[in-house]
Amino acid sequence: MYRLRSDVRLERDPAAAAGGGGWRAVDPALARAIKLGDSDARLLQALAGGATPATLARQLRQTPEEIHTRLAALARLYLLQGKRAQLRVALQAERTGFAKQLLQPAQAEPLEWLTGADPPRHACQGTGTCCGATFLGPLTDADAARVRKLTFGTRLGPAQHGQAAAVLRLGVGEAIGPEQILESVHRDGREYLGMARGQDEHCLAQGQDLLCDIHREHGSAAKPVACRLFPLRFYRSPLGIHVSLLLACDGYQRARAAAGAWPEREPEIRALLQEGAPAPRLTLPFELTPGLPLSSVEWWQLRSEFQAAEPQQADAHAWLLAIVERAHLEGQRRSAALAEGSEIDILPRLEGLAQALAQPQTTLAPQRTAECADQLDQRSHDLLRRGARHDAERLADLRLAVLALQDGLALAPRGNFSATAEALRQLSDVVANDVQAHIALGHLDAGLRTLTRRLLVVEALACSLARRAGRAEVAAPDTTRALHVVYRSEPDIAAL
Ligand code: SF4
């Protein structure tokens, strides 16, 4: 017998009532109101007094399979009476407490560093390749005001100090004023300011030597927060601020070797947070998949088990496989414990990941591979025509990665390539870096699917780059380049 939660009210939706239809389920315990169509409302009405799948199928004239699917959808929304909903309601207090914690300034929160056998780390080596991203921002209001007042660009001649507003001189007689040094993009109805880019898509403040003129002439602190932030990445959770990396630095091999211990960066990180560096918050409660919630304490415990599974010798595949298997087991255990009835079996969507890790060529359908490769080729040529060489090369390498994945290019024992210890460590960094907070940004199963695909593409591209250089051994420059391409191409990879 399935029942609607007794504290959920079914009522006409006032917003839709004028149009003559529409219902909503008002759920005070979870502080929400869910819009419903007429057929969902009929189902919930039938459930208000309790119903079996057989009576529902008769009443609603649907097949048993359709009824099971609809009951599972209601369970995922925590609308059915049972342990699942009880747990979710209990976890609402955690969500409310975290919302209050978010009112505290980010810079005052504890910092949580990357951990592990040899955690990923970074010390800027000034390669300047970060200054050629598709968007160089967003700038804070203070950034925009400061940059507009600066004078810089001495690489092209003596500075014109004393001018009312900053100019960047591109050549004799050519000057860019304070307005043109910034560009704006519109996204989701909002305007964001970034540093303007030239025809080659690089920042106008970047010299021929790839160094930043603002940094050279005014010091690091004068640069926009987004520039100083790269490649750091922050997330807020009940534990404080989690610090990780966007593994997209073209000089990662050198930057990793030169870096000190993470806590040495604490003053710099607190200053960045104080100046408005973004720190997206993780969504509470954590969920293995919609309908399988877990408390923060349970997630930290599971996460420490994921971390403890790190092999002694860097092996990203073995590590990720152990994590996927552990998550699958946890999903099965929770699903059985929380089921409202035998018809409902909600599991994390992890199927296929173990097979993809064993046989990378099963990741993409052949037809999809051909389409993606053609699109990337076309876009790469378009960018090259516009003079955006770096982005054109990035997409050309991403095309190579897609083809390499399809060909099953991988490290032994799945493929024919060996790798240096440094290259293996960089591949392992993908797991170490992303498993701690990034996969918890949404549902954990979706995070693990993204992480698996990312790792497979990085590995396939690294093997492909080694093959292009006539080697059967992947070296650290190959993995550094592959990381740069993949982390810079996240929307393209998500679309594969
Ligand atoms: S302002 Fe400087 S650091 Fe920032 S993108 Fe431009 S050149 Fe790079």
Residues whose N, C-alpha, C, O or C-beta is under 5 A from the ligand:
A	BS01	SF4	C131 L136 M195 C203 A205 Q206 C212 I214 K223 C227
